[in-house]
Amino acid sequence: METLDAIILGIIQGLTEFLPVSSSGHLELGKAILGDNSVPEESLLFTVILHFATALSTIVVFRKDIWEILSGLLQFKWNEQTEFSLKIILSMLPAVIVGLLFEEQLESFFGGNIRFVGFMLLITAVLLYFADKAKDTDKKVSYSNAVIVGISQAIAMLPGISRSGATISTSVLLGVDKTKAARFSFLMVIPLIFGKIAKDLFSGDLTFTGENNFAMGAGFIAAFLAGLVACTWMIQLVKKSKLSYFAIYCLIVGIIAIVYGYIG
């Protein structure tokens, strides 16, 4: 893996993990464009590294929120932080179940099927468009909302369906305040990312050859810095109801990917 390619893919991951345009879909498109010839083990390791970088950037941006949640949990009593944590756990269950039961089926969608990514981006565009038109409220995420948003997150495991776009859009369409929806969307994914990283590390599927440490380190830094910018920017965009811009972007990229998939 070339260092420049690693940096480009790192920036793509960092930006698209938080912006509602599908990080997995864009990584598939990026690898196709760059002609990624990595062996599966190396490609998986690099993907794990990039996800770790974006998880860290989320922790940095939401460090105060995370500290408040942990402080509340350490009081060992029922409070707002305990309630929020329970909602996070509920939102994780659908993705955990789908990930464990249908892992091989999900992996089959990540073989460079550009047309499939394009069609999923069109679905993301539709979700973002309708969410952008939703009225502002001050409603918090309820327990039932958490489960439904969790189902959206599970569906967003498909490349081309934006995780942040699907979860934020679902929350907003359910009547949740846009800022609260964005906060919940970004915090709910942290345990899942670290859980997935731990699973991959202990599965024995990762190979540490040491040949591309510099390139992977550069990709990690690029993903972390891009993630910091994108996460902060996305919160402001949701507040200002600017999701329609991303709907247009996903529509255009989706159509291009479909056309490219047919003629390429």
C-alpha positions in Angstrom: 0.0 0.0 0.0 1.4 3.4 -1.0 1.6 6.1 1.6 -0.4 8.6 -0.5 -3.1 6.1 -1.1 -3.3 5.4 2.6 -3.6 9.1 3.4 -6.4 9.6 0.7 -8.3 6.6 2.1 -7.8 7.9 5.6 -9.2 11.3 4.7 -12.2 9.6 3.0 -12.9 7.5 6.1 -12.5 10.4 8.5 -14.8 12.7 6.5 -17.4 10.1 5.5 -17.7 8.4 8.9 -19.5 11.5 10.2 -20.8 13.2 7.1 -24.0 11.5 5.9 -22.5 10.0 2.7 -21.5 6.5 3.7 -17.9 5.8 4.8 -18.0 2.1 3.7 -19.4 3.1 0.3 -16.8 5.7 -0.3 -14.0 3.4 0.8 -15.2 0.9 -1.7 -15.3 3.6 -4.4 -11.9 4.9 -3.3 -10.3 1.5 -3.5 -11.8 0.9 -6.9 -10.6 4.2 -8.2 -7.1 3.8 -6.7 -6.9 0.2 -7.8 -6.4 -1.2 -4.3 -4.5 -4.5 -4.7 -4.0 -5.2 -1.0 -4.2 -8.7 0.2 -7.4 -9.3 2.2 -5.5 -9.5 5.6 -3.8 -6.2 5.0 -6.9 -4.5 3.7 -8.8 -5.7 6.9 -6.1 -4.5 9.1 -6.1 -1.0 7.5 -9.8 -0.8 7.8 -9.6 -1.6 11.5 -6.9 1.1 11.9 -9.1 3.7 10.1 -12.1 2.9 12.3 -10.0 3.1 15.4 -8.9 6.6 14.3 -12.4 7.8 13.7 -13.6 6.3 17.1 -10.8 8.3 18.8 -11.9 11.5 17.0 -15.4 11.0 18.3 -14.2 10.5 21.8 -12.2 13.8 21.6 -15.2 15.8 20.2 -17.6 14.4 22.8 -15.2 14.0 25.7 -17.3 16.2 28.0 -20.5 14.2 27.2 -18.6 10.9 27.7 -17.2 12.0 31.0 -20.7 13.1 32.2 -22.1 9.7 31.2 -19.3 7.8 32.9 -19.5 10.0 36.1 -23.3 9.4 36.2 -22.8 5.6 35.8 -20.2 5.5 38.6 -22.9 6.8 41.0 -24.6 3.4 40.7 -28.1 4.8 40.8 -30.9 5.5 38.3 -30.2 8.9 36.7 -30.2 10.6 33.3 -26.8 9.2 32.4 -27.9 5.6 33.3 -31.1 6.1 31.2 -29.0 7.4 28.3 -26.6 4.5 28.5 -29.5 2.0 28.5 -30.8 3.6 25.3 -27.3 3.3 23.8 -27.3 -0.4 24.6 -30.7 -0.9 23.1 -29.6 0.9 19.9 -26.6 -1.4 19.6 -28.5 -4.7 19.8 -29.8 -4.8 16.2 -26.4 -4.2 14.7 -24.8 -6.7 17.0 -27.3 -9.4 16.1 -27.1 -8.7 12.4 -23.3 -8.6 12.5 -23.0 -11.9 14.4 -25.6 -13.8 12.4 -25.1 -12.5 8.9 -21.3 -11.7 8.9 -20.5 -13.7 5.8 -23.5 -12.3 3.9 -22.5 -8.8 4.8 -18.9 -9.3 3.7 -20.2 -10.4 0.3 -21.4 -6.9 -0.4 -17.8 -5.5 0.1 -16.3 -7.0 -3.0 -16.2 -3.9 -5.1 -19.8 -4.0 -6.3 -19.9 -0.4 -7.3 -23.5 -0.6 -8.7 -24.8 -1.9 -5.4 -23.1 1.0 -3.6 -24.6 3.4 -6.1 -28.2 2.2 -5.4 -27.6 2.3 -1.7 -26.4 5.9 -2.0 -29.7 6.8 -3.7 -31.5 5.4 -0.7 -29.3 7.6 1.6 -30.2 10.6 -0.6 -33.9 10.0 -0.1 -33.5 9.6 3.7 -31.5 12.9 3.9 -34.0 14.8 1.8 -37.0 13.9 3.9 -35.1 14.4 7.2 -34.1 17.9 6.1 -37.7 18.8 5.7 -38.7 17.7 9.2 -39.9 20.3 11.7 -37.7 21.4 14.6 -38.6 19.9 18.0 -37.1 19.6 21.5 -37.9 16.0 21.9 -35.3 13.6 23.4 -34.6 10.0 22.1 -37.0 7.6 23.8 -36.5 3.9 24.4 -38.6 2.9 21.4 -36.7 5.5 19.3 -33.4 4.0 20.3 -34.5 0.5 19.1 -35.8 1.9 15.7 -32.6 4.0 15.2 -30.6 0.8 16.1 -32.4 -1.0 13.3 -31.4 1.8 10.9 -27.8 1.4 12.1 -28.0 -2.3 11.4 -29.3 -1.6 7.8 -26.5 0.9 7.4 -23.9 -1.9 7.6 -24.5 -2.2 3.9 -22.0 -0.2 1.8 -23.6 2.9 0.5 -26.1 3.4 3.3 -24.7 6.2 5.5 -24.7 5.2 9.2 -24.8 8.7 10.4 -27.2 9.7 7.7 -29.5 6.8 8.4 -29.5 7.1 12.2 -29.8 10.9 12.3 -32.5 10.9 9.6 -34.5 8.2 11.4 -34.3 10.1 14.7 -35.3 13.4 13.1 -38.2 11.7 11.2 -39.3 10.2 14.6 -39.6 13.8 15.9 -36.3 14.0 17.9 -34.5 17.3 18.2 -31.9 17.5 15.5 -29.0 18.3 17.8 -30.0 15.5 20.2 -30.3 13.2 17.2 -26.8 14.0 16.0 -25.3 13.6 19.5 -27.0 10.2 20.0 -26.0 9.0 16.5 -22.3 9.7 17.2 -22.2 8.4 20.7 -24.1 5.2 19.9 -21.5 4.0 17.5 -18.4 4.2 19.8 -19.1 0.9 21.7 -19.8 -0.8 18.4 -16.6 0.3 16.8 -14.5 -0.8 19.7 -16.4 -4.0 19.9 -15.8 -4.7 16.2 -12.1 -3.9 16.6 -11.8 -6.3 19.5 -13.6 -9.0 17.6 -11.2 -8.6 14.6 -8.1 -8.5 16.8 -9.0 -11.7 18.6 -10.4 -13.5 15.5 -6.9 -14.2 14.3 -7.7 -12.8 10.8 -5.4 -9.8 11.1 -1.8 -10.1 10.0 0.8 -7.7 11.3 3.6 -7.9 8.7 5.3 -4.6 9.6 5.9 -3.8 5.9 3.4 -0.9 5.7 3.6 0.6 9.2 4.5 4.0 7.9 1.7 4.1 5.3 -0.9 2.8 7.8 0.3 5.3 10.4 -0.2 8.1 7.9 -3.7 6.8 7.1 -4.5 6.7 10.8 -3.4 10.3 11.4 -5.3 11.5 8.2 -8.5 9.7 9.4 -8.2 11.1 12.9 -7.7 14.7 11.8 -10.4 14.5 9.1 -12.7 12.9 11.7 -12.3 15.8 14.1 -13.2 18.3 11.4 -16.1 16.3 10.0 -17.7 15.4 13.4 -17.7 19.1 14.6 -18.9 20.3 11.2 -21.7 17.7 11.0 -23.2 18.8 14.3 -23.4 22.4 13.0 -24.9 21.3 9.7 -27.6 19.3 11.3 -28.6 22.2 13.5 -28.9 24.4 10.4 -30.9 21.9 8.4 -28.3 21.5 5.7 -28.8 17.8 5.0 -30.3 18.5 1.6 -26.9 19.4 0.2 -25.7 15.9 1.1 -28.8 14.4 -0.4 -27.9 16.0 -3.7 -24.3 14.8 -3.3 -25.3 11.2 -2.6 -27.8 11.4 -5.6 -25.0 12.5 -8.0 -22.4 10.1 -6.7 -24.9 7.3 -6.6 -25.8 7.8 -10.3 -22.1 8.1 -11.3 -21.4 4.8 -9.4 -24.2 3.0 -11.1 -23.2 4.2 -14.6 -19.6 3.4 -13.8 -20.6 -0.1 -12.5 -22.4 -0.9 -15.8 -19.8 0.5 -18.2 -16.7 -0.2 -16.2 
